Amino acid sequence: MSNDEFPEVTTAVGTVRGRREDGLAVFRGIPYAQPPVGEARFVAPRPVNRWDGAREAFAFGPPPPQEPFGPAPALADGPPPGDDWLTVNVWTPDADPAARRPVMVWIYGGAYKFGSADDPAYDGNRLARDGGLVVVTLNYRVGIEGFLQIEGAPANRGLLDQVAALEWVRDNITAFGGDPDQVTAFGESAGAGSIAALMSMPRARGLFRRAIAQSVPGTFFSNELAADIAESVAGELGLRPTVADLSAVEPRKLPEAGAALTAKMREYVHRWGPVALTPTPFSPVVDGDVLPTTPWEALANGTARNVELIAGHNRDEYRLFLLLGGLLGRVDEGLASMALGLFGPTPDAERSYRAAFPDASAEYLFELVQSDWLFRMPSLHLAEAQTAGGGQAHLYELTWPAPADGGALGACHGLDVPLAFGVPGGLGGMLIGPELSPETEALSAHVRAAWTAFARTGDPGWSPYDTGRRLVHLLDTEPTTAAYPEEASRRLWEQHTFSALPLVTP
């Protein structure tokens, strides 16, 4: 084997052998923590044992156990075998320790219950190649393994996995040609919520210099809500939410309990409030230890003032969930009233929304209030909190409509991912088609240039957000910078505080 074709890098615990692909050195499936099984089940990630010789890093590690997204794949052999769920993957122009290139670390979304770095949507090739930087993707525990509040286990194990992966980057990325002092963490949806949490966590301090949070979810659980949800999830198996009980269930069988609860979550509206109408019973828990406070409180207090931030959202976030839930064209006034009452920021939210949007249809109001509650206002408020805490934030909104279904989905949730990576894989492929059209390619090139410029310099190419001018970068066929366009929603939510979601009725 020639070292040009199969480059080798020595990490802190052993040597890995990658492959040259499209002018990059690519390493897949490098463990950053021990497999979280057996005695390590439901514990914080543990350091990897040293190995001898060169370990092949050609294939992605197996995804963490999770319920299937949509219909189960028709694969006779299932997911890759093994328990090495906690792995990283690296794309680098040159594994030269002297290169000291900026590093971008991707944290995937998936409602805190799906996701894996082997998703073709997260191929780091174009981002690394076009930006001349190092791209890292990682797996972290999701669902019950990563986020259920389990007695006898640390909270937020999925977040602790992400911290361990960022520590791996700090300790090893120089050997891959990266600069550990120039790390940008970026992610979308649950990945953006994770980044907001990491910015707030003492354990993650100093592990990244910049952050890009794409569509930040506003769902962070109180201890009481998390404990009640855990009782219901474990109850689906006739068990208690304890390490002893749940450790007896094989990891790849456990997600069935989460799926069973998800199917009937709306029955718990009286106890869990609006969370019961979301697609997931999992979110980070404000436990007072791993996550001391909500991100909005932490950032407003200046916790992350030294971390430069891009935050943003898509204009029509919730339309994707209308499609997935079979509700497009089927929302009536009753459903709209229910959503406005449950998700709105004030007791009179229905009246306020109808007054602010007098010509809106029932479907638009239903979609709008959930877009605002779940992603748009949390993202805006995160930028405002960062600014209030003495830090710098740049804000964007994606207004370009997805080409799928003749544009009917608008600028829906998830559309920013293929634009950031420049590849039409996974969910993004469903939204933009199997190939990038010239128009899509142009916008994707703009997004990738902004993201990589930010990773390199802290400046994505538009002015920072402030509460005077409220400038936001609009990502469309012709990108522009203008005053924040969702002013009506902003005013409705101006006095709202995104706090840890409570247990409604104990």
N, C-alpha and C positions, 0 to 999 in steps of 0.2 A: 504494500500500500504506500502510495506517495503521500507525504504530509500535505502537499498542495490540495490533493483531492479529499483527504481525510485528516483535517487539522486536529491536533490534540491540544488540550488546555489542562493545566494542573490546577485543580481547586483545592480548598483547604482540607478536604478529606480524600482526595484521589484524583486521578487523571480521567478525563472524558474525551472520547473521540467522536467528532462530528463529521459533517459532509459539506462539500462545496455545492451550492445550489444557486444558479443565476447570479454568480459573482459574489455571493455571501457565504460566510461560514455559519452553518446552522447546526444547533445542538438541541436535541429533544429528549424529554423524559429524564432530566437530571433531578435526583431526589434532593429536596431541601429539608426534609424532616423524615423521621422513621414512619413506616406505615402505621396509621392510627388504629390498629387492631389488637386483639388479645389484651394484654395488660395496659396497652397504650390507648385503648378504646375510650373515647369521651374525655381524654385528658388534653392538656395543652401540648402543642407539637414538641417532640423530643429531637435532639440533634442526631444527625445521620452518623452511622458507624463508618469508620475509615475502610477503604477497600484498596486492594493491591492491583497493579496492572492498569491497563486502559479500559475503561467501561464504555461500551458502545452507547452513543447517544443519538441513535438514528430514528427512534420511534417515540411518539407521545406516550406518556404514562396512561394507565387506565383512568377513566373519569371517576369522580367520587360517586358513591351510591346515590341514586336519585330516581324519582318516578319519571316515566317517559313524558316527553313534551309532545302532546298530540298522540296519534296512534303509535303503539309500540313498533319499533323498527323490525322489519322482517328479516332479521339476521339469525341464521341457525346457530352461529357460534357466540352471539351476544357481544358484550363489550370486551375489550382486551382483558386477558386474565391478570390476576395479581392484585396485591393490596397497596401498591405504591401509588396511592392517589395524590400524594403531596409532592409534585414535581414542577420544575420550571423548564422553559424552552427559551433559547437565545438565538436571535438573528443578528449577526454582526458583519460589517464590511470587512473587518480584519481583526483577528484575535491577536492583537499586538498591544502589550501592556503600555507602550508609550503613546498609543493613539488618544486615550482619554476623551472619548466621544461622549456626548450627552446620551442618557439612557431613558427610555420610556417603558414603564412597567404597566401592563394591561391587567385590569381586574374585571372579569366578565360579569354580566348581569344574568338574570334568570329568576327573579322573584325570590331570591335567597333559597331556592329549592331545586333549580336546574342549573346546568352550565358545565362546560368543560373546555379547556384550552385547545383541544383537538378539533373544535368546531372550525370548519373551513372559513368561516367569517372572520376568524381571528388570525389569519395567516399574516405574519409580520414582515413578509418579504418586501412588499412595495414601500411600506413605511420606512423600513431600515435603509433600503436601497436609495429611494428618492431623497430621504432626509439626511443620509450619511451618518446615521446614528445607530445605536444598539437598541433592539426591541426585545423585551422579555415578557412572556406570558406565563401564567401559573394556574395550577388547580388549587382549590381550597374546598373544605368540607361544606356541603350545603344541606338544607333540609334538617331532619332530626339530628344527624351526625354533627352538623355545624352550628345550628341555631336554636334547637329546642332547649328550654330551660329545664335541665335535668338535675335532680337532687344528688349532690356528691360530685358534680362536675363543674368546671369553670363555665361561666356564661360566655357566649359569643366566640365559640371555638373556631368558627369560620374566620372571624376577624383576627384571632390569634395566629391562625395559619398564614394569613396575609402578612402579618408582622414578621413571622419567621421567614417568609419568602423575601421580604424586603431586607431583612438582616442578611440573608444569603447574597442578595445583590450587593449590599454594602461590603461584605467580606470577600466576594469573589469576582465582581464584575470587571475589575481592573484587568485581570488576566484575559478577559474576552474583548478587550479594547475599549471598555467603558470607563466613565468617570463617576465614582461613587458619590462625589459632591455635586453632581449635576443630574440627579434622578427626578423624573417627572412621573408621578403615579396618575394613570388615567383609567376611566371606566365609565360604564353606562348602566342606567337603571339601578339594580341592586349593587352593581359595581360602583356606581356613583355614590350610592348611600354608604357603601363600605368606605369609600375615600373620604366622605364627610366624617364618618366615624373615626377613621385613622387620623384625620387632622385634629381630632378631639382627644385622642388617647395618649396618656403619658408613655405607654410602652412603645408607641410609634414615633415619638419625638426624634427629630434629626435624621429620620430614614429617607426622607424625600424633601426636595427643595421647592418643587412645583407640583400642582395638581390640576387635573382637568376632570370636572364632574359633569357628565352628560345625562340630563334628566334625573335629578336627585329625587328619590321617593321620600315623602314626608312621614313614613311609618317607622317610628321607633317605639318599642313597647316599654311600659312600666313593668317592674317586677311582678306586680299583682296580675296584670293581664297575661304576661308570659307564663306565669305559673298555672293560671286557669286554662290556657290553651294547651299547655303540656299535659295537664290531667286528661283533657279530652282526646289528645292524640294517642297517648299511651292507653287510654281507655278503649280505643278501637281494637286493641289486642288483648284486652282484659288484664292490663298491667298497670303498675304505678310508674310515674316518671322518675325513676331512680336508676342509678348506674347499674345496680344489681339486677333489676328487672329487665332493662332494655339491653344489657350486654348479652343476655341469653338469646337474643334474636339475631340471626345472621344479618350482617350489614346490608346485603342486597335484598333482603326481605323486608327490612324495616320501612323503606319508603312507602310500602303499601298502606301503612297506617296513616301517613300524611295524606296520601291520595284519597283514602276513604273519608277522612275528615273534610278535606277540601270540597268534596262532592256535596256535603250537606252543611257547609259553614253558615249559609244564610239563616239557618235555624238558630244561630247564636247571636243574632243582632241585638237582642235585649241584654246580653251580657258583654259583648265585645264591641258594640257600636259599629261604625263604618268598616272596621277591619273585616267583619264577617262577610262583606260584599266585595272584598278584593280577591284576587286569584291565589292568595297564599296565606297560610297561618304562621309564616316565619318572617322575622325581622330582627335587627339588632335590639338588644335589651339594655336599657339604661340601668345597669345593675349596681352602679356606684363604685365599682372596682375596675373591671376591664374598660368599661365605658362610664365615666363618672357623671356626665351630663349629656344632654342632647347636643348635636353639632351646632345648632343655632345659638344656644347659650354659650357654649365653649368659644366659638369664634367671636361672638360679640364681646366676650371677656378678654380677647386678645391671645387666646391659647395658640393660634396658628398665624399670628401676624407676620411671622418670618417666612411663611409658605405662600408663594404667589399662586393665584387661583384663576382658572377659567371655569365659570359655571354657566349652564344654559339649558334650554329645553326646546322641544319641538312645538309648533303652534297647535297642532291637532292631536296631542298625545293619545287621548283615550279612544280615538277612532279605531285603532288596532284592536282594542278589547271589545268594541262593538262588533267588529267582524268576527273575532274568535268566539264571542258569546252568541253569535247568530242573531244579534239585535239590530243590525243595519236595516233601516226602513221599518222597524217594528216598535219603536218607542212611542208611547202615547202620553197624554197629559198626566195620567196617574203616576206613571213611572218617573216622569220629569219632576213632579211635585215631591215624590219620595226621595229622589236623589238630592234635590235642592235642600230639603229639610235635614237630611242625614249628613251630607258632605259640606254644606255651606258653613261659612265662618261665624255666623251669628244666628240667634233664634229666629230672626225675621229674614233669613237669607233668601227664601223664595220670593218674597216681595222685593227685596233689594236687587236680586238678579233679574227679575222680570222688568223692573224699572230701568235697570242699566242696559238691558238688551231687549227693548220693547218689541222688536220684529223677529225675535228668535223663535224657531220651531221647538217643539217639545224635544225632539231628538238632539238638537243643537244644545239646548240647556242641560239636558241629561249628560251629554258628552262634556260640555264646557266645565261644569262644576266639578266633575271628577278629574278632568285634566288639571284644573286649578289645585284641587285638594291633594292629588297624588303626586304630581310632578312639577307643574309650572310655578306655583307660588313657593313650594319648598326650595326650588332652584334659585328663584329671585331672592328670597329671604336669606339664603345662604350667602349670596354675593353681598347683600346689604349688611349681614352680620359680620362678614369679614372686613368690610369697609369700616363699620362702626368700631371694630376691635383694633383699628390701626393698621390693618393689612391692605393689600391691593387685590382687586378682583376685576376681571374682564367678563362681561356678560354677552351671550349670544342667544339668538332664537333662529331655529331652522324653520323657514317659511316655504321652502320648495316642496311641492307635492310629489308624493311617490308616484311613479309611472303606472303601478299596478292598477287594474280595474278602471282604467281611463282617468286616473287621478282621484277616484272616489274616496280614497283613504287620506287624502291631504298629506300634510307633514306630520305623519303619525309616529307613534312610539317605535323606536328601533331603527328608524330610517337613517339616523346619523352614523350608525356603525359601519355600513358599507362605504359611506363617504369618507370616514376617518381611515379605514384600512385600504380602500381602493380595490376591494375584491367583492364580488356579488355572492358570497356564500351564505349558508344558514338562512335565518329569517330575512336578512337583507336581500337575498336572492329572490325571495317571494315578493318583496316590495318593489324591486327595481328590474327584475328579469334576469336571465342567465348571463347577460353581458352588460357592460356599461356603455350606454349610448354616448355620443360626443358631448351632449349637454351634461349628462351625469358625470362623465369623465372630467369635464372642466370644473364642475363644482367640487368633485372629490379632490382634484388637484389643489384647489383653493383651500379646502379644509385641511388637507395633509400639510400644505405649506404653512398654514397658520399654526397648526399643532406643533410641527417640528421647529418652527421659528421660536415659538414660546418655550419649548424644551431647551433650546439653545441659548436664548437671551432673556426670556421672561416677557417678551413683547410679541403678541400674536399679529400685530398690524393694525389694531384699532385702540381707541382711547380706553383707559380704565373706567369702570362704572363709578359714578358718584350720585348722591341723592339730589344734586342740583340739576344737572343736565340729563341724568339717567340715560346715557348713551349705551346702545346695544348694537352688536353687529348682526345684521340680518343675512342669513345664508340662503341665497336664492340664485336663480339663473344669473342675475347681476347682483352680486353681494354689495350691500351698502351699510353704512353706519348711521343710525338715526335714533331719535328718542324712543324709549321703550314702547312698543305698539300696543301692549295689552294693558293700557292705562285703566280701563274700566274694571278689569279684574283686580289690578293692583290696588285700586282704591277700596274695593270691597274687602280685601284681605289685609289692608294696611295695619289694622290694630290687632290682627291675629298673632298668637304666639304658637309656634310649632313645638309643643311640649311632648313628653312621653305619653303615649296613649293609655288612658286608664281602663281599668275594669269597670264597666258601667254599673252592674249590679252584683255586688259580692255574693 
